[in-house]
Amino acid sequence: MARAQGARAQMALAFETTYGTPPASGFTRMPFASTTLGAEQPLLSSELLGYGRDPLAPIKDAVTADGDVVVPIDAAGFGFWLKAAFGEPATTGTGPWTHEFRSGAWALPSLAIETGMPEVPRYAMYSGCVLDQFSWQVQRSGLLTATARLVAQGEAVGTATAAFGDPALPPAELELKRFGHFNGAITRNGTALGNVVSAEITYANNLDRIETIRADGRIDGADPSIAALTGSIEVRFADSTLVTQAINGDPSALEFGYALPSGESFAFTVHAVYLPRPRIEITGPQGIQAKFDWQAARDSVLGRMCTATLVNDVESY
């Protein structure tokens, strides 16, 4: 009997035209490191009395479908997750193309995502997936990945695949060109920011689940509310630039950028970053570090909080 292994798992996704309805074709094979995307339905213990010490049978509670997907930050496939987070990009160029994703959209697209374990076989189609949050860390070494948190409408499990099954219409497969921490740089107001030890970025759509009463137990949707963009930046204490900004309460623009020698690039620009005043601690003879847990807000000039710019050879998303 075959046993499921993560090494053979596969994932494909496509954007839905109608929320909760997976398309018949147009799927793209996606690279991923791990996923917790799934549906669960807890049991409610019986509270009834009068039948002895042994409890009566439990009943089923509501179904919840959500989870995280850990994906590489690459030049092509990451654009699908950016579109899920921000909506349709503004695309310019004739190859390479520049895709500009802007925060602040009132409506977000939904995804149909299929995960497959072909040796069982088990294929799970998650419809109505809306991106709630994505985050990643900036550091000196290691693999560069992002975590996308999704809220789905429901799960349909079967033994046949919908995304990989038609030989005439196989899912598209993009060339994988990964960015690495070595390709990264951080700038503040257009100038390189030095002495940075690590940083973390978290963008959240703060989805509001529409939990109406339905016969199938699914939600009616997931609507974005006030977005949030937060993070942290840890620096070796060598000057008072960031501390002075924190004391004065002035915003600054931070850009986290990655570029490949072949020309592909990804830049995530936070237009108005506000820093808290940190505690500067002396913990021993080693170097002194300061950590700033920053928050972003809408820039009054540009009219948005952040912009993600992806330059690659993909014509459209």
Residue pairs with C-beta under 8 A, 6 or more apart in sequence:
2 119
2 120
3 119
4 117
4 119
4 120
4 122
5 119
6 34
8 117
8 118
8 119
9 115
9 116
9 117
10 29
10 115
10 116
10 118
10 164
11 29
11 30
11 32
11 35
11 69
11 113
11 114
11 115
11 116
12 27
12 28
12 29
12 30
12 113
12 114
12 116
12 163
12 164
12 171
13 27
13 28
13 30
13 80
13 111
13 112
13 113
13 114
13 129
14 22
14 23
14 25
14 26
14 27
14 28
14 111
14 112
14 163
15 23
15 26
15 83
15 109
15 110
15 111
15 112
16 22
16 23
16 109
16 110
16 111
16 112
16 127
16 128
17 23
19 110
19 128
19 153
19 221
20 110
20 127
20 128
20 153
20 154
20 218
21 112
21 127
22 112
22 114
22 125
22 127
22 162
23 112
25 166
25 169
27 112
27 114
27 162
27 163
27 164
27 171
27 172
28 77
28 80
28 171
28 172
28 173
28 174
29 164
29 171
29 172
29 173
29 174
30 71
30 77
30 80
31 71
31 72
31 74
31 77
31 176
32 69
32 70
32 71
33 70
33 71
33 72
33 143
33 145
34 69
34 70
35 67
35 68
35 69
35 70
35 115
36 67
36 68
36 69
37 65
37 66
37 67
37 68
37 69
37 113
37 115
37 126
37 129
37 150
37 152
38 65
38 67
38 124
38 155
39 63
39 64
39 65
39 126
39 152
39 154
39 155
40 63
40 64
40 65
41 60
41 61
41 62
41 63
41 64
41 217
42 60
42 61
43 58
43 59
43 60
43 61
44 58
44 59
44 60
44 61
45 55
45 58
46 55
46 56
46 57
46 58
46 59
48 56
62 211
62 217
63 154
63 217
63 218
65 126
65 151
65 152
65 153
65 154
65 155
65 218
66 132
66 149
66 150
66 151
66 152
67 149
67 150
67 152
68 147
68 148
68 149
68 150
69 113
69 147
69 148
69 150
70 145
70 146
70 147
70 148
71 77
71 78
71 81
71 145
71 146
71 147
71 148
72 78
72 143
72 144
72 145
72 146
72 176
72 178
73 136
73 144
73 145
73 146
73 178
73 179
73 258
73 266
74 176
74 177
74 178
74 179
75 177
75 178
75 179
75 260
75 264
75 265
75 266
75 310
75 311
75 312
76 174
76 175
76 176
76 177
76 312
76 313
76 314
77 174
77 176
78 146
78 266
78 310
79 89
79 99
79 310
79 312
79 314
79 317
80 111
80 317
81 131
81 134
81 146
81 148
82 89
82 99
82 101
82 308
82 310
83 89
83 101
83 109
83 317
84 108
84 109
84 111
84 129
84 130
84 131
84 148
85 101
85 108
85 131
85 134
85 148
85 203
85 205
85 308
86 101
86 102
86 103
86 105
86 108
86 308
87 101
87 102
87 105
87 107
87 108
87 109
88 105
88 109
88 317
89 99
89 100
89 101
89 102
89 310
89 317
90 99
90 100
90 102
91 97
91 98
91 99
91 100
91 315
91 316
91 317
92 98
92 100
93 311
95 313
95 315
96 263
96 264
96 311
96 312
96 313
97 311
97 312
97 313
97 314
97 315
97 316
98 309
98 310
98 311
99 309
99 310
99 311
99 312
99 314
99 317
100 307
100 308
100 309
101 307
101 308
101 309
101 310
102 304
102 306
102 307
103 203
103 227
103 229
103 304
103 305
103 306
103 307
104 227
104 298
104 303
104 304
104 305
105 224
106 224
107 224
108 130
108 131
108 205
108 224
110 127
110 128
110 129
110 130
110 153
111 129
111 130
111 131
111 150
112 125
112 126
112 127
112 128
112 129
113 125
113 126
113 129
113 150
113 152
114 123
114 124
114 125
114 126
114 161
114 162
114 163
114 164
115 123
115 124
115 126
116 122
116 123
116 124
116 161
116 163
116 164
117 123
118 161
120 159
121 159
121 160
121 161
122 157
122 159
123 157
123 158
123 159
123 160
123 161
123 162
124 155
124 156
124 157
125 155
125 156
125 157
125 158
125 162
125 163
126 150
126 152
126 154
126 155
127 152
127 153
127 154
127 156
128 152
128 153
128 154
128 218
128 219
128 221
128 222
129 150
129 151
129 152
129 153
130 150
130 151
130 152
130 205
130 207
130 221
130 222
130 224
131 148
131 149
131 150
131 205
132 149
132 150
132 151
132 204
132 205
132 206
132 207
132 222
133 148
133 149
133 202
133 203
133 204
133 205
134 146
134 147
134 148
134 149
134 202
134 203
135 146
135 147
135 200
135 201
135 202
135 203
136 144
136 145
136 146
136 147
136 200
136 201
137 198
137 199
137 200
137 201
138 181
138 184
138 186
138 196
138 198
138 199
138 200
138 201
138 256
139 181
139 198
139 199
140 181
140 197
140 198
141 181
141 182
142 181
143 180
144 178
144 179
144 180
144 181
144 184
144 258
151 207
151 209
151 219
151 222
153 218
153 219
153 221
153 222
154 216
154 218
163 171
164 170
164 171
174 314
175 313
177 260
177 262
177 264
177 312
179 258
179 260
179 266
180 258
183 258
183 259
183 260
184 256
184 257
184 258
185 192
185 256
185 257
185 258
185 259
186 192
186 193
186 196
186 199
186 233
186 254
186 255
186 256
186 257
187 193
187 254
187 255
187 257
188 241
188 252
188 253
188 254
189 252
189 253
190 253
190 255
193 235
193 254
194 238
195 235
195 236
195 237
195 238
195 239
196 233
196 234
196 235
197 234
197 235
197 236
197 289
198 233
198 234
199 231
199 232
199 233
199 234
199 256
200 231
200 232
200 233
201 229
201 231
201 256
201 268
201 270
202 228
202 229
202 230
202 231
203 227
203 228
203 229
203 306
204 227
204 228
204 229
204 230
205 224
205 225
205 227
206 224
206 225
206 226
206 227
206 228
207 222
207 223
207 224
207 225
208 222
208 223
208 224
208 225
209 219
209 221
209 222
210 219
210 220
210 221
210 222
210 223
211 219
211 220
212 219
212 220
214 220
227 305
228 295
229 270
229 295
229 296
229 305
229 306
230 293
230 294
230 295
230 296
231 293
231 294
232 291
232 292
232 293
232 294
233 242
233 254
233 291
233 292
233 294
234 289
234 290
234 291
234 292
235 242
235 289
235 290
235 292
236 287
236 288
236 289
237 280
237 287
237 288
237 289
237 290
242 275
242 290
242 292
243 277
243 278
243 280
243 290
245 252
245 275
246 275
246 276
246 277
246 278
246 292
247 277
249 274
251 272
251 273
251 274
251 297
251 299
252 272
252 273
252 275
253 269
253 270
253 271
253 272
253 273
253 299
254 269
254 270
254 273
254 294
255 267
255 268
255 269
255 270
256 267
256 268
256 270
257 265
257 266
257 267
257 268
258 265
258 266
258 267
259 265
259 266
263 311
264 311
264 312
264 313
265 309
265 310
265 311
266 308
266 309
266 310
266 311
267 308
267 309
268 306
268 307
268 308
268 309
269 306
269 307
269 308
269 309
270 296
270 305
270 306
271 296
271 299
271 302
271 304
271 305
271 306
271 307
272 296
272 297
272 298
272 299
272 300
272 305
273 294
273 295
273 296
274 294
274 295
274 296
274 297
275 292
275 294
276 292
276 293
276 294
276 295
278 290
278 291
278 292
280 288
280 290
281 288
282 288
296 305
296 306
297 305
298 304
298 305
299 305
